[in-house]
Amino acid sequence: MIKRFLYSQKVAPYVFVLPFILVFLVFWVYPLGSSLSMSFQKVTLGQDAQWIGLDNYTKLMGDKTFFKAVANSAVYMVLTLLILIPFPMLFAVLINNKFMWGREFFKSSFFFPALTSVVVAGTIFRLMFGEMEGSMINSILGIFGIEPMKFLKGQVTGYIALVALATWRWTGVNMLYFLSGLKNIPDDYYEAASIDGASAWQKFTRITMPLLKPTTIYVLTISIYAGLAMFIESMMLWNGNNSPKNIGLTIVGYLYRQGIEKNNLGYAAAVGIVLLAITMIINLSQLAFSGMFKKED
């Protein structure tokens, strides 16, 4: 009876999808519901929770440090998007070229940084961008007669260090996404374009870019989330969650500060809900703008 039930054509699809549904409910819906409930309460460890309504959100709207964290995350997100979409796409096109030699070597070389622990990578980059004259970046600047710089104590130079770390870690990953997209483009299109006398630039703009649109939208979506949710990179680069004048403070870093360091879990939950709302609004807007929600004719 049970075997006949499980092998039923009507029941089988639900059996296969059940594990995903359970994981989704337990590890996403339930935590989200709990966080939403906590955001309307004053929650501290060792004390009973108190319902305070919208007080956490009202306080958040007047919190200058929170807006500083939002601005930092937004700038970081934009800078990484400007680098981690066009350059990986260009590298993927170059490596996918049939005349490219050593393509497997370059694939491995670009992807290798993603396998490195972010803790190790952050520590190495902190030493590279150190303020001492003998640090790697300052040594290179010294060759050109430039005085040593305190990269991690300035807003702009701090962004340079953060974006450099992100570029080093994630260029190879995004490049592999674009390589996968390129594999789905038939060679016949390029051969026909060559017969018609199209240049390499015309092939790229008229064939490659339009047909890579689904991959580009996917990379854009995950990059927006990654940019706004960045935390460990900043924490390791400044060796803690307290950068000078909060130049490296991110939204998740501020959540960590309130929830873990200050034991203000309700307020931290409100920060998390606002982060989710910001991420959803930006991603849904760009998906709508790109036409992903339009019905095909």
Buried (B, 14 or more C-beta within 10 A) or exposed (E): EEEEEEEEEEEEEEEEEEEEEEEEEEEEEEEEEEBBBBBBBBBBEEEEBEEBEEBBBEEBEEBEEBEBBBEBBBBBBEBBBEBBBEBBBEBBBEBBEEEEEEBEEBBEEBBEBBEEEBEEBBBBBBEBBBEEEEBEBBEEBEEEEEEBBBBBBBBEBBBBBBBBBBBBBBBBBBBBBBBEBBEEBEEEBBEEBEEEEBEEEEBBEBBBEEBBEEBBBBBBBBBBBBBBBBBBBBBBBBEEBEBEEBBBBBBBBBBBBBBEEEBBBBBBBBBBBBBBEBBEEBBEEBBEEBEEEEEEE
